[in-house]
Amino acid sequence: MDIDSCTRKAVSSSPSEKIHLRPMTLSDIDDFMVWATDINVTRFCTWEPYTSQEAGIGYINSFVLPHPWLRAICLDDDRAIGSISVTPVDSIRGEIGYVIGSKYWGKGIATEAVRLVAAEIFKEKPEMERLEALVDVDNIGSQKVLEKVGFVREGVMRKFMCLKGNVRDMVMFSFLPSDSLL
Amino acid sequence: MDLNETQPAVVVSSPPGRISLRPMTLSDVDDYMVWATDAEVARFCSWEPCTSREEAIKYITDSVLTHPWLRAICLEDDRPIGYILIMPVDKIRKEIGYVLARKYWGKGFATEAVRLVTAEVFKAMPEVERLEALVDVDNVGSQRVLEKVGFTREGVMRKFIVMKGSVRDMVMFSFLPTDPFK
């Protein structure tokens, strides 16, 4: 399957939560800056809030555009309110990550975005045996998102990752092609 | 910090007389072949059983002697019955691995070796925040070794690693500098 043709399609969600996924572009820069400058949003991210549009443009050029699988999360007006990505860990594992503007938290948007990705990604990447997510122990909101989709909480990996200078315990989640979406 | 340079060559277990750890040399090749040719031993290892002395010499030269941290596990006669090693994962995480000739299974030798090495690693490498081990779900013997030392069984990582062409579920264990030995 040609991944390029898939990237141009918008993937739509079921009626309950009106979001769709589409490729992110430089013209999303203003919307990107809304969540990327928000310290509440970046709290559990490895990166610090962005402070200049120039840096934001640099991020889109150097990270977003070349990324093997990254999508903007959009509402009906097709404006980006966050992003979601699947990054290869090795030949059989992909890691899912997502970020949403804080104004849109608590509405099931991240859950719907993750559900859409979990439903589609194994079709696009048949070599993928495991979709995983690593979530900070304190990031309860994000843990709930994955649980609601049907990811399996495999365990807490103690002192697993360095986040902004601190060594954090991380919860490991996974979703397999044979798992059921909730 | 290279453990090879700063540590004494021999580490003796306590009570003394059970096992000792020392660097491996080419003169260990015949003892090496005892476990390296054994399909039962190789079952959960990434390598296939060794089939010739030449192959063994090549492997010891290329992979064993060059390893950043690898020790022969020896009995009183200073002959190796297996080896134990530490691999860097990243700046704060190391992974432990070990292999023992089948004749010596079930006697607590691996447990002793793991206990010795775990204690040494945190003394010699203060930057290490986490020592981990990944064990095949079916390798119950090795899981017991780690549990007896006091490693924490964090969970089963499903479809985590490709081993000899099969995607395996692996149990993740960890030991932190602050954990007590059993």
HADDOCK unambig.tbl for C-alpha pairs under 7 A between the chains (distance, minus, plus):
assign (segid A and resid 129 and name CA) (segid B and resid 159 and name CA) 6.44 0.50 0.50
assign (segid A and resid 130 and name CA) (segid B and resid 159 and name CA) 6.19 0.50 0.50
assign (segid A and resid 154 and name CA) (segid B and resid 155 and name CA) 5.34 0.50 0.50
assign (segid A and resid 154 and name CA) (segid B and resid 156 and name CA) 5.97 0.50 0.50
assign (segid A and resid 154 and name CA) (segid B and resid 157 and name CA) 6.29 0.50 0.50
assign (segid A and resid 155 and name CA) (segid B and resid 154 and name CA) 5.35 0.50 0.50
assign (segid A and resid 155 and name CA) (segid B and resid 155 and name CA) 4.86 0.50 0.50
assign (segid A and resid 156 and name CA) (segid B and resid 154 and name CA) 5.98 0.50 0.50
assign (segid A and resid 157 and name CA) (segid B and resid 154 and name CA) 6.27 0.50 0.50
assign (segid A and resid 159 and name CA) (segid B and resid 129 and name CA) 6.41 0.50 0.50
assign (segid A and resid 159 and name CA) (segid B and resid 130 and name CA) 6.16 0.50 0.50
